[in-house]
Amino acid sequence: MNAFNPTRVTGGDSCRTLLACGPGAPVWGPTSNAVWFDLMRPVVLPAGTFQPGSTLEFDLLIEFQAPAAAGRAIRLDVNGVVIGQAFPVAAIGCTSVKLPVWVANDGGSLLGYSVNVNDVLSPAAGQGAPFASHAALASVSTVDVTTETTIRVQARPINGDICRLVGMCLTQRAMPGRPGQLLPANAVSCWGDSLTAGSGSTTPTGGWPSRLRQTLAGRGVSNFGIGGQTSVQVVDRMLADRVMGRSGIVIGWFGRNDVGVAGDLTATVMAQHARAAANMASGASYLPCTITPSSTEVTGSANHTAILAANTAIRAAYSQTIDLFAALATEPDGTIALANRSDPVHLNDAGYEIVKTSVQAKLTSLGL
């Protein structure tokens, strides 16, 4: 084992280096490749080191001094839990390993992914925190980092292998509330499903966020729409992005993919708007949008009735609501005109122009 002493360095307010160390002494592969060795002396960081909602980057440079077949591995251990691992290619020389990690909003959990030398993303072993979809901020910790945190970098060399840590740096980035980590007050981020992504438009810039960007030149309008996502999935992404999901002007248009699904549409959508609104930074503006019907969800149908109830609740709770139902569902049967649709659910260029106009009008009326 190596005998060097890691150092901890404090940087600026928006980004800081938590520790830097290297080089270490080499380790030799045993007859079995099931043995893990420490490449550095374990480092203990004090409680409160990891800021909730921040992102961490572990950058390692590993040197392999003997040729070997596939099977070697590098892993990052935090308080006895492996949150990231990589499988460097079998070659002599130095290999760069990057392990990005996210600190949960509750400050008590870590979520990591592994990037190997070929930049192939793969889930890290040992990550079990329920981040995929949660109705509230995570409360179950995979790794408790609210107390002292012990960090170990380990290697699993195979028989005949020789490796050592050349250097390692742990950097904390995107810390919420820090200078430089929030958008300008007039920047706009658009969150939603395929209706925000722009499905049905004839050009890559035909969706409403792109049209809004052209109108609000210089302000910065970002599109975070992903097709097929439910309201929970959209807001999960918002909460995970501690800059674009909580600062500037945040527009949330979701709920379309919750229509017709078992459960109370109003309760589902309102819970997610509440999560999104509560996540906003000081000075940020959250603007929810009403849900639009498909061509078959005519007045009097069960889905249409559920949409009306959800939209009524949204308008009542948020005076800054962008009422896209009122702007689009103008047919006598309560649906969207064929001239504004590309299919039963999605809009065409004309429909997205109506959305852009409605959003712009609301921003103007609110002085945003």
C-alpha positions as CSV (number, residue, x, y, z in Angstrom):
1,M,0.0,0.0,0.0
2,N,1.2,3.5,-0.7
3,A,2.2,5.9,2.1
4,F,1.4,9.3,0.7
5,N,-0.9,11.8,2.4
6,P,-3.9,13.1,0.5
7,T,-4.5,16.9,0.8
8,R,-7.8,18.7,0.9
9,V,-8.1,22.0,-1.0
10,T,-10.9,24.6,-0.8
11,G,-11.7,26.5,-4.0
12,G,-14.2,29.1,-5.0
13,D,-17.8,29.4,-4.0
14,S,-19.3,27.7,-7.1
15,C,-16.7,24.9,-7.4
16,R,-14.2,23.5,-4.9
17,T,-11.7,20.7,-4.8
18,L,-12.4,18.4,-1.8
19,L,-9.2,16.3,-2.0
20,A,-6.2,15.7,-4.3
21,C,-3.7,12.9,-3.9
22,G,-1.0,10.8,-5.7
23,P,1.1,9.1,-6.7
24,G,0.8,5.8,-4.8
25,A,2.8,2.6,-4.6
26,P,2.1,-0.2,-7.1
27,V,0.0,-3.3,-6.2
28,W,0.4,-6.7,-7.8
29,G,-2.3,-9.1,-9.0
30,P,-2.8,-12.3,-7.0
31,T,-3.5,-15.7,-8.3
32,S,-7.2,-14.9,-8.1
33,N,-8.7,-11.7,-9.5
34,A,-11.4,-11.6,-6.8
35,V,-9.2,-9.6,-4.4
36,W,-9.5,-5.8,-4.1
37,F,-6.6,-3.6,-2.9
38,D,-6.5,0.0,-1.7
39,L,-4.7,2.3,-4.2
40,M,-4.7,5.2,-1.7
41,R,-4.8,5.7,2.0
42,P,-8.5,5.9,3.0
43,V,-9.6,9.6,3.4
44,V,-12.1,10.7,6.0
45,L,-14.1,13.9,5.2
46,P,-16.0,15.7,7.9
47,A,-19.8,15.8,8.2
48,G,-21.3,18.5,6.0
49,T,-18.7,18.3,3.3
50,F,-21.1,17.2,0.5
51,Q,-23.7,19.9,-0.3
52,P,-27.2,18.6,-1.1
53,G,-28.0,18.7,-4.8
54,S,-24.4,19.1,-5.8
55,T,-22.5,17.0,-8.3
56,L,-19.2,15.4,-7.6
57,E,-16.5,14.4,-10.1
58,F,-13.9,11.8,-9.2
59,D,-11.0,12.0,-11.7
60,L,-8.4,9.2,-11.4
61,L,-5.3,8.4,-13.4
62,I,-4.3,4.8,-13.1
63,E,-1.1,3.3,-14.5
64,F,-0.9,-0.4,-15.5
65,Q,2.7,-1.7,-15.8
66,A,2.1,-5.1,-17.1
67,P,0.0,-6.5,-20.0
68,A,-3.0,-8.4,-18.9
69,A,-6.2,-9.9,-20.2
70,A,-9.6,-8.3,-19.5
71,G,-10.8,-8.5,-15.9
72,R,-9.1,-5.7,-14.1
73,A,-11.4,-3.2,-12.5
74,I,-11.3,0.1,-10.5
75,R,-14.0,1.0,-7.9
76,L,-14.9,3.9,-5.6
77,D,-16.0,3.0,-2.1
78,V,-17.8,5.5,0.1
79,N,-18.6,4.4,3.6
80,G,-18.4,0.7,2.6
81,V,-20.7,1.0,-0.4
82,V,-19.4,0.8,-4.0
83,I,-21.0,3.8,-5.8
84,G,-18.9,3.6,-9.0
85,Q,-16.7,1.2,-10.9
86,A,-14.9,1.1,-14.2
87,F,-13.2,-1.6,-16.2
88,P,-10.1,-0.2,-18.0
89,V,-9.0,-1.8,-21.2
90,A,-6.1,-4.4,-21.0
91,A,-3.1,-2.3,-22.0
92,I,0.2,-1.0,-20.6
93,G,0.2,2.6,-19.7
94,C,-2.0,5.2,-18.0
95,T,-5.8,5.0,-18.0
96,S,-8.1,7.9,-17.1
97,V,-11.2,7.0,-15.1
98,K,-14.0,9.5,-14.5
99,L,-16.7,8.7,-11.9
100,P,-19.5,11.3,-11.8
101,V,-21.7,11.2,-8.7
102,W,-24.8,13.2,-7.7
103,V,-25.6,14.1,-4.1
104,A,-29.4,13.8,-3.5
105,N,-31.4,16.8,-2.6
106,D,-31.9,15.5,0.9
107,G,-28.2,15.5,1.4
108,G,-28.1,11.9,2.6
109,S,-27.6,9.8,-0.5
110,L,-25.2,9.4,-3.4
111,L,-26.1,8.2,-6.9
112,G,-23.3,7.3,-9.2
113,Y,-22.6,6.0,-12.7
114,S,-19.4,4.5,-14.1
115,V,-17.7,5.7,-17.3
116,N,-15.0,3.3,-18.5
117,V,-12.1,4.3,-20.7
118,N,-14.3,4.0,-23.8
119,D,-16.8,6.4,-22.3
120,V,-19.5,3.6,-22.1
121,L,-22.0,4.5,-19.4
122,S,-23.0,1.7,-17.1
123,P,-24.8,1.5,-13.7
124,A,-22.5,1.4,-10.7
125,A,-22.6,-1.6,-8.4
126,G,-24.2,-1.0,-5.0
127,Q,-26.4,1.9,-6.0
128,G,-29.8,1.2,-4.5
129,A,-31.3,4.6,-3.7
130,P,-34.9,4.9,-5.1
131,F,-34.2,7.8,-7.4
132,A,-35.9,6.5,-10.5
133,S,-39.3,7.8,-9.4
134,H,-40.3,9.2,-6.1
135,A,-43.2,11.4,-5.0
136,A,-41.1,13.2,-2.5
137,L,-37.5,14.0,-2.0
138,A,-35.4,10.8,-1.3
139,S,-35.4,9.8,2.3
140,V,-33.7,6.4,2.1
141,S,-30.0,6.6,1.9
142,T,-27.7,4.3,-0.1
143,V,-24.7,6.0,1.5
144,D,-25.2,8.3,4.5
145,V,-22.9,11.3,3.8
146,T,-24.4,13.5,6.5
147,T,-21.8,12.1,8.9
148,E,-18.1,11.5,8.5
149,T,-17.4,10.0,5.1
150,T,-14.6,7.6,4.3
151,I,-13.5,7.4,0.7
152,R,-11.4,4.6,-0.7
153,V,-10.1,4.0,-4.3
154,Q,-9.5,0.3,-4.9
155,A,-8.2,-1.8,-7.7
156,R,-8.9,-5.4,-8.6
157,P,-5.8,-6.5,-10.6
158,I,-5.7,-9.9,-12.2
159,N,-3.0,-12.4,-12.0
160,G,0.3,-11.0,-13.2
161,D,-1.0,-7.4,-13.3
162,I,0.7,-4.4,-11.8
163,C,-1.1,-1.1,-11.2
164,R,-0.8,2.1,-9.2
165,L,-2.7,5.3,-8.7
166,V,-0.9,8.2,-10.4
167,G,-3.3,10.8,-9.0
168,M,-6.9,11.4,-8.0
169,C,-8.9,14.6,-7.6
170,L,-12.4,15.0,-6.1
171,T,-14.3,18.1,-7.2
172,Q,-17.7,19.4,-6.0
173,R,-19.6,21.3,-8.7
174,A,-23.0,22.9,-9.2
175,M,-23.7,23.7,-5.6
176,P,-27.2,25.1,-5.2
177,G,-27.3,28.7,-3.9
178,R,-23.7,29.3,-4.7
179,P,-22.7,32.3,-7.0
180,G,-22.6,31.3,-10.7
181,Q,-24.9,28.3,-10.2
182,L,-28.3,30.0,-11.0
183,L,-29.6,31.1,-14.4
184,P,-30.3,34.8,-15.1
185,A,-33.8,35.8,-13.9
186,N,-35.1,36.1,-17.5
187,A,-33.7,32.8,-18.9
188,V,-36.4,30.2,-19.7
189,S,-36.3,26.4,-19.3
190,C,-39.2,24.4,-20.7
191,W,-39.9,21.0,-19.1
192,G,-42.4,18.4,-20.3
193,D,-43.1,15.4,-22.6
194,S,-43.3,15.0,-26.4
195,L,-45.5,18.1,-26.6
196,T,-42.5,20.1,-25.3
197,A,-40.0,18.1,-27.3
198,G,-41.8,19.2,-30.4
199,S,-43.2,15.9,-31.8
200,G,-45.2,16.5,-34.9
201,S,-43.4,19.6,-36.1
202,T,-42.0,19.5,-39.6
203,T,-38.5,20.9,-38.7
204,P,-36.1,20.5,-35.7
205,T,-36.9,24.1,-34.8
206,G,-40.7,23.8,-35.2
207,G,-41.5,23.1,-31.5
208,W,-42.7,25.8,-29.3
209,P,-39.5,26.2,-27.2
210,S,-37.5,26.8,-30.4
211,R,-40.1,29.3,-31.6
212,L,-40.0,31.1,-28.3
213,R,-36.2,31.2,-28.5
214,Q,-36.4,33.0,-31.8
215,T,-38.8,35.5,-30.4
216,L,-37.0,36.0,-27.1
217,A,-33.6,36.4,-28.8
218,G,-30.7,36.7,-26.3
219,R,-32.6,35.5,-23.3
220,G,-31.8,31.8,-23.5
221,V,-34.6,29.3,-23.9
222,S,-33.9,25.6,-23.3
223,N,-36.0,22.6,-24.2
224,F,-36.1,19.7,-21.7
225,G,-39.0,17.8,-23.3
226,I,-38.7,14.0,-23.5
227,G,-41.4,12.0,-25.2
228,G,-43.5,9.5,-23.3
229,Q,-42.7,10.8,-19.8
230,T,-45.3,11.1,-17.1
231,S,-45.6,14.1,-14.8
232,V,-43.6,12.2,-12.1
233,Q,-40.8,11.5,-14.5
234,V,-40.6,15.1,-15.8
235,V,-40.4,16.5,-12.3
236,D,-37.9,13.9,-11.2
237,R,-35.6,15.3,-14.0
238,M,-36.3,18.9,-12.9
239,L,-35.3,18.2,-9.3
240,A,-32.2,16.4,-10.4
241,D,-31.0,19.5,-12.3
242,R,-30.1,22.0,-9.6
243,V,-29.6,24.8,-12.1
244,M,-32.0,24.6,-15.1
245,G,-34.7,23.0,-13.0
246,R,-34.9,25.6,-10.3
247,S,-33.8,29.0,-11.5
248,G,-34.8,31.7,-14.0
249,I,-38.3,31.1,-15.5
250,V,-39.3,27.4,-15.4
251,I,-42.3,26.3,-17.4
252,G,-43.8,22.9,-16.7
253,W,-46.2,21.3,-19.2
254,F,-46.9,17.7,-18.3
255,G,-49.8,15.4,-17.4
256,R,-50.8,14.3,-20.9
257,N,-49.2,10.9,-20.4
258,D,-51.1,10.5,-17.1
259,V,-54.5,10.8,-18.8
260,G,-56.4,7.5,-18.7
261,V,-53.9,5.9,-16.4
262,A,-55.3,4.3,-13.2
263,G,-55.5,6.8,-10.4
264,D,-56.7,10.4,-9.8
265,L,-55.4,12.6,-12.6
266,T,-55.9,15.8,-10.6
267,A,-54.1,14.4,-7.5
268,T,-51.2,13.1,-9.6
269,V,-50.6,16.3,-11.6
270,M,-51.1,18.7,-8.7
271,A,-48.6,16.7,-6.5
272,Q,-46.0,17.1,-9.2
273,H,-46.7,20.8,-9.8
274,A,-46.3,21.3,-6.0
275,R,-42.9,19.4,-6.1
276,A,-41.7,21.6,-8.9
277,A,-42.9,24.9,-7.4
278,A,-41.3,24.0,-4.0
279,N,-38.0,23.3,-5.7
280,M,-37.6,26.8,-7.1
281,A,-34.7,29.0,-5.9
282,S,-35.2,32.4,-4.5
283,G,-36.2,34.8,-7.3
284,A,-37.2,32.0,-9.8
285,S,-40.6,31.8,-11.4
286,Y,-42.5,28.6,-12.0
287,L,-45.3,28.6,-14.6
288,P,-47.5,25.5,-14.9
289,C,-49.5,24.7,-18.1
290,T,-52.9,23.1,-18.4
291,I,-53.4,19.7,-20.1
292,T,-54.7,19.4,-23.6
293,P,-57.1,16.7,-24.9
294,S,-56.6,14.2,-27.7
295,S,-58.9,14.1,-30.7
296,T,-61.0,11.3,-29.2
297,E,-61.4,12.9,-25.7
298,V,-64.5,14.8,-26.5
299,T,-66.7,16.8,-24.1
300,G,-68.5,14.3,-21.8
301,S,-66.0,11.5,-22.1
302,A,-64.3,10.2,-18.9
303,N,-60.9,11.5,-20.0
304,H,-62.1,14.9,-21.0
305,T,-63.9,15.3,-17.7
306,A,-60.7,14.3,-15.8
307,I,-58.7,16.8,-17.8
308,L,-61.2,19.6,-17.0
309,A,-61.0,18.8,-13.3
310,A,-57.2,18.8,-13.3
311,N,-57.0,22.0,-15.3
312,T,-59.5,23.7,-12.9
313,A,-57.3,22.7,-10.0
314,I,-54.1,24.0,-11.7
315,R,-55.7,27.4,-12.5
316,A,-57.0,27.8,-8.9
317,A,-53.6,27.0,-7.4
318,Y,-51.4,29.0,-9.7
319,S,-52.4,32.5,-10.9
320,Q,-49.5,32.3,-13.3
321,T,-50.9,29.3,-15.2
322,I,-50.4,29.2,-19.0
323,D,-53.8,28.0,-20.2
324,L,-53.0,25.9,-23.2
325,F,-56.3,24.0,-23.0
326,A,-58.2,27.3,-23.5
327,A,-55.8,28.3,-26.4
328,L,-56.0,25.0,-28.3
329,A,-59.2,23.1,-27.4
330,T,-61.5,25.4,-29.4
331,E,-63.6,22.9,-31.3
332,P,-67.3,22.6,-30.5
333,D,-66.7,19.0,-29.1
334,G,-63.9,20.3,-26.8
335,T,-60.9,19.0,-28.8
336,I,-58.1,20.6,-30.8
337,A,-58.8,21.6,-34.4
338,L,-57.4,19.3,-37.1
339,A,-55.6,22.2,-38.6
340,N,-53.4,22.5,-35.5
341,R,-52.7,18.7,-35.0
342,S,-50.3,16.3,-36.5
343,D,-52.0,13.2,-35.0
344,P,-54.6,12.7,-32.3
345,V,-52.3,13.9,-29.5
346,H,-49.5,16.0,-30.9
347,L,-49.5,19.4,-32.5
348,N,-48.2,20.5,-35.9
349,D,-46.3,23.7,-36.7
350,A,-49.5,25.8,-36.5
351,G,-50.4,24.3,-33.1
352,Y,-46.9,24.9,-31.7
353,E,-47.1,28.5,-32.9
354,I,-50.3,28.9,-30.8
355,V,-48.4,27.5,-27.8
356,K,-45.5,29.9,-28.3
357,T,-47.9,32.8,-28.6
358,S,-49.7,31.8,-25.4
359,V,-46.4,31.4,-23.4
360,Q,-45.1,34.7,-24.7
361,A,-48.3,36.5,-23.8
362,K,-48.2,35.1,-20.2
363,L,-44.6,36.1,-19.8
364,T,-45.4,39.6,-21.0
365,S,-48.5,39.9,-18.7
366,L,-46.4,38.9,-15.7
367,G,-43.6,41.2,-16.6
368,L,-41.1,38.4,-17.0
